[in-house]
Amino acid sequence: AKALVKRPFILVGFTAIVLLTPLALTSFNRAIRALGGRQWQLLHRLVYAVAVLAIVHFFWMRAGKNNFKEVFIYTGIIAGLMGWRIWRKIVRQTAQVA
């Protein structure tokens, strides 16, 4: 408990790993059929929360050493991928309307 108070990044990282566990357990075709596509998609949206937790974990971990360059690189990559995903969704929706 003392280590968690002193180093909260451990708890955030552990939470991210725990949230990844159900994703790993349901990432094969048989699990998708058993859950049903809609429930599987809802479950696998946890990946967005995990991405945020991973960035927070990495930021806190590097904060003690004031070494944020790598954190900003990974944050930029994740932001770019999410922005691209949002852009594709917007383009698809506007194409369906037209």
FILO-900552 format. One record per residue (C-alpha): residue in one letter; x, y, z; residue number from 1. Coordinates in nm, 3 decimals. Layout:
BEGIN
   kolvo         u         v         w   pado
       A         X         Y         Z    NUM
...
END
This chain:
BEGIN
   kolvo         u         v         w   pado
       A     0.000     0.000     0.000      1
       K     0.287     0.236     0.078      2
       A     0.439     0.172    -0.265      3
       L     0.110     0.263    -0.433      4
       V     0.092     0.593    -0.247      5
       K     0.453     0.667    -0.332      6
       R     0.423     0.548    -0.694      7
       P     0.063     0.584    -0.822      8
       F     0.176     0.499    -1.176      9
       I     0.196     0.135    -1.063     10
       L    -0.176     0.128    -0.986     11
       V    -0.265     0.295    -1.317     12
       G    -0.046     0.050    -1.511     13
       F    -0.193    -0.246    -1.324     14
       T    -0.545    -0.122    -1.397     15
       A    -0.458    -0.104    -1.768     16
       I    -0.329    -0.463    -1.760     17
       V    -0.642    -0.582    -1.581     18
       L    -0.861    -0.412    -1.844     19
       L    -0.659    -0.575    -2.122     20
       T    -0.719    -0.924    -1.980     21
       P    -1.083    -0.961    -2.095     22
       L    -0.982    -0.825    -2.435     23
       A    -0.715    -1.092    -2.469     24
       L    -0.953    -1.364    -2.351     25
       T    -1.217    -1.267    -2.608     26
       S    -1.002    -1.185    -2.909     27
       F    -1.062    -1.506    -3.103     28
       N    -1.351    -1.598    -3.336     29
       R    -1.518    -1.846    -3.102     30
       A    -1.540    -1.585    -2.826     31
       I    -1.686    -1.333    -3.071     32
       R    -1.959    -1.581    -3.167     33
       A    -2.026    -1.671    -2.801     34
       L    -2.056    -1.306    -2.693     35
       G    -2.233    -1.185    -3.002     36
       G    -2.090    -0.913    -3.221     37
       R    -2.252    -0.620    -3.042     38
       Q    -2.141    -0.722    -2.691     39
       W    -1.795    -0.805    -2.823     40
       Q    -1.763    -0.458    -2.975     41
       L    -1.879    -0.292    -2.653     42
       L    -1.625    -0.492    -2.454     43
       H    -1.343    -0.415    -2.695     44
       R    -1.405    -0.042    -2.667     45
       L    -1.215    -0.075    -2.339     46
       V    -0.906    -0.034    -2.554     47
       Y    -0.968     0.342    -2.557     48
       A    -0.964     0.356    -2.176     49
       V    -0.652     0.140    -2.174     50
       A    -0.479     0.380    -2.415     51
       V    -0.552     0.674    -2.186     52
       L    -0.438     0.480    -1.879     53
       A    -0.120     0.376    -2.057     54
       I    -0.036     0.738    -2.142     55
       V    -0.107     0.850    -1.784     56
       H     0.102     0.560    -1.649     57
       F     0.392     0.641    -1.877     58
       F     0.370     1.015    -1.799     59
       W     0.378     0.957    -1.422     60
       M     0.656     0.705    -1.457     61
       R     0.873     0.953    -1.651     62
       A     0.775     1.256    -1.437     63
       G     1.026     1.167    -1.167     64
       K     1.310     1.195    -1.417     65
       N     1.163     1.488    -1.618     66
       N     1.201     1.279    -1.933     67
       F     0.885     1.343    -2.132     68
       K     1.013     1.321    -2.490     69
       E     0.914     0.955    -2.533     70
       V     0.578     1.017    -2.362     71
       F     0.497     1.291    -2.612     72
       I     0.594     1.069    -2.903     73
       Y     0.361     0.790    -2.791     74
       T     0.084     1.039    -2.710     75
       G     0.120     1.184    -3.060     76
       I     0.101     0.839    -3.216     77
       I    -0.214     0.748    -3.022     78
       A    -0.370     1.089    -3.093     79
       G    -0.289     1.050    -3.462     80
       L    -0.443     0.704    -3.478     81
       M    -0.756     0.816    -3.293     82
       G    -0.784     1.127    -3.511     83
       W    -0.753     0.914    -3.824     84
       R    -1.021     0.678    -3.693     85
       I    -1.257     0.968    -3.618     86
       W    -1.188     1.125    -3.958     87
       R    -1.267     0.794    -4.136     88
       K    -1.592     0.763    -3.943     89
       I    -1.694     1.117    -4.038     90
       V    -1.608     1.057    -4.404     91
       R    -1.810     0.734    -4.407     92
       Q    -2.111     0.903    -4.248     93
       T    -2.105     1.192    -4.493     94
       A    -2.074     0.948    -4.785     95
       Q    -2.381     0.759    -4.663     96
       V    -2.584     1.079    -4.633     97
       A    -2.491     1.200    -4.981     98
END
